[in-house]
Amino acid sequence: GLAKDPKVEGDIRSDMYATLANLYLANGDTVKYKEVVTEGRSKFPENEALLRAELQGFLDAKQYDKALVNLNQAIASAPNDPASKLFYYIKGFILQTNVGNDSAALEAYTKAAALDPEYLEPRYMSGLIYVEKGNELATEMNNLPLNAKAKFEKLKKDQDEAFAQALPYFEAAYEINPQDVETLSALGEVYRKLKMYEKAKKIQAEQAALAQ
């Protein structure tokens, strides 16, 4: 007797799909969970909860091509929303580690970082792209014959440039969290590669202090 003529604002059917899917998942019925998520996504493609559920399924199954389609759809619906930073980051991570498209990965990381000045991960991963490039050049240099001096010098110059490009990303990550272990390790390595030994010693000391 406390309520009269209750009204529901908006279409709640998409939320019902999400709730039902979560109930199946909680009961361990992953088959029904996937069926409900798939059906819900087909009927309500803009529902964020269903989109995230489908995305997680693709990632768990390592279906990265489908995950990228999902991510692009999520980003297109709100490209400048700070909440989209995670979608940009995941997209960049897939492009870097599974597709091998570093330039597209850097673009995605840049957009993720622009949406959140305190977002460490896309900055770290951007730097890692250039570190990996530098390490690949080192392998190529080590495989050269002793008389290939000109080629060696060219590769060494390219390697130094790669580490120099990595540096601002790691320094930005360090500014966000100077106690992040992976960032300290990567930044120290880049300082050593660029012969910035005083800065490398400072980072080494910070690493030792954290390890105590």
N, C-alpha and C positions, 0 to 999 in steps of 0.2 A: 503493500500500500504506500510505499514511499516514492515510487516512480510511476509516472503516467506518460503514455505515448512516447516511449523511448525512440530515438532516431539514430541511425548510423550514417555518419558523414562519409561520403566517398565509397569507392568499390573496395571491399575487403577480401575479395576472392583470392587475390594474389597472396595476401598474408595468410590465408587459410592453407594454400598450397605449401608455403614455407613452414607453417606450423606442423602440418601433417608430415612433411618430409623429415622434420626434426624428430617427430615422435617415432617414425620408422627407424631412424638412425639410432635413437636412444635405446630401442629394443633390439638392435643388432641386425635389422633387416635391411641390408645394403641394397638388395635388388629392388625392393619397393621404394626405398629412398631415391634411388637413381631414376626410377620410373616417374615418380611424382615431380622431382626436380625438372626432368626433361619435359614433361607435360606442362608444368607451370611456366617454364621458360618459353615454350612455344606460344602460350596464350598471353603471357604477361612479360614480354621481353625487357621492359623497363624496370621490373622489380629488382632492387639491389640485392636483397637477401637471396633470392633465387639465382641471380647472376653470380654472386660470390660462391654459392654452393656448387654450381655447375663448374665454375673455374677451378675450385679446389679438387673436384673430381677429375678434371683433365690433368691437373698438375700431379695428382697422386698416381694416375695411370700413365704419366709421361707422354701424354698426347699433346705435344707442344704446339703443333699446328692449330689444333682446335682451341687451345688455350689462348693463342695469339688472336684468333678471331674474336673470342670472348672478350679479351682485354681491349681490343680496338673498339668494340661496341660499347664497352663500359666507359672508355675515355671519350668517345664521341658524344655521349649523352651529357657529359659535364667536364669538358677539357680543362677548365680553369678552376674547378672546385678543388680546394685543398685536400678533400677526401680522395681525389683521384691520384694523389702522389704515389700511393701504393700500387695502383694499376700501372703507372708509368715505370715504377721501379721493377716490378715483376716482369713487365715486358722487356725492359732492358736486360735483366738477368737472363731471360730465356734467349734473347738474341745474342748475347755474349757467350753464354756457356753451352748452348745447344744448337744454335744456328750458325754461329761464327760470323755474324754481321756486326763488327765492332762499331762501325760508323753509325748504324741505326741504334745500337745499344747506347752509345754516347748521347745521341739525340734524346732518347727516352730518359736517361739519367739526368740530363740537363733540365728537362721539363719537371721531373720529380723534385729536383733540388730547388728549382725556382718557386715551387708551390710551398716549400717549407725551408726556411733558412737554417733550421736546426736539424735537418734530415742528414744524418751522417752517411748512411749506407750508399746512396747513389754517388756521393763524392769519393768514397773509398773504392768502389767498384770502377769508377771512371779512371782513377789513378792506376788501378790494377791492369787495366787494358794496356796502358803504355808500359808498365813494368814487364808484362808478359811479352810485349813486342821487343823490348830491350833484351830480355833473356833469350828470345829466339835468335836475335842478331848475335848474341854471344856464342850460341851453339854454332851458328854459321861461321863465325870468326875462328872458332877452335878447329873447325874442319878444313880450314884453308891450308894449302901447302906453304912451307916456310918462305918461298920466294914470291908469294902473292902479296907484297907489301902495299901496293896501291889499293888493292881490293880491301885489305885489312883496314887501312886508314879510312876508307870510305864507310865501311861498316861500323867502325868505331865512332865516327862522327854521327852516323844515324842513331847509334845506340845512345850516345850522350844526349842527343836531341829527344829521344823517346823518354829517357829518365827525367829530363828537364820539363817535358810536358806533363809527366806524372806528378811532379812536385807540388804544384799549386792545389791539386785535388787532395793530396794527403795533408798538406798544411791546413786546408780548410776543414778537413775532418778532425784534425788535431785541435783546432780552435773550438770545435763543437764539443769534443770530449777528449781532453788530454790524457785520460787514463784508459782509453780503449786500447787493449793489448794488440790487436791486429794492426791498428793504425800506427801505433808506436813502432812495431816491427817493420812495417812497410816504409814509414818515413825515415827510420834509421838506415835502412838499406839504400834508399834513394840518396840520402845525404852522403853515404860512403861512396856510392857509384859516381857521384858528382864531385867527389873529393872535398866535400864540405865537412871536414873532420871535426871541427869544434862543435858544430851543431849535432853531428853524429854522436859525439861523446856525451852531450847533454841528454839526448834521447836515451842513450845507453844507461845513464845514471838514473833516469826516471823509470826505466824498465826494471832496473835492479831494486829500486825503492819499492815498486809495486810487488815485486816477487818476495819481499821480506814478510 
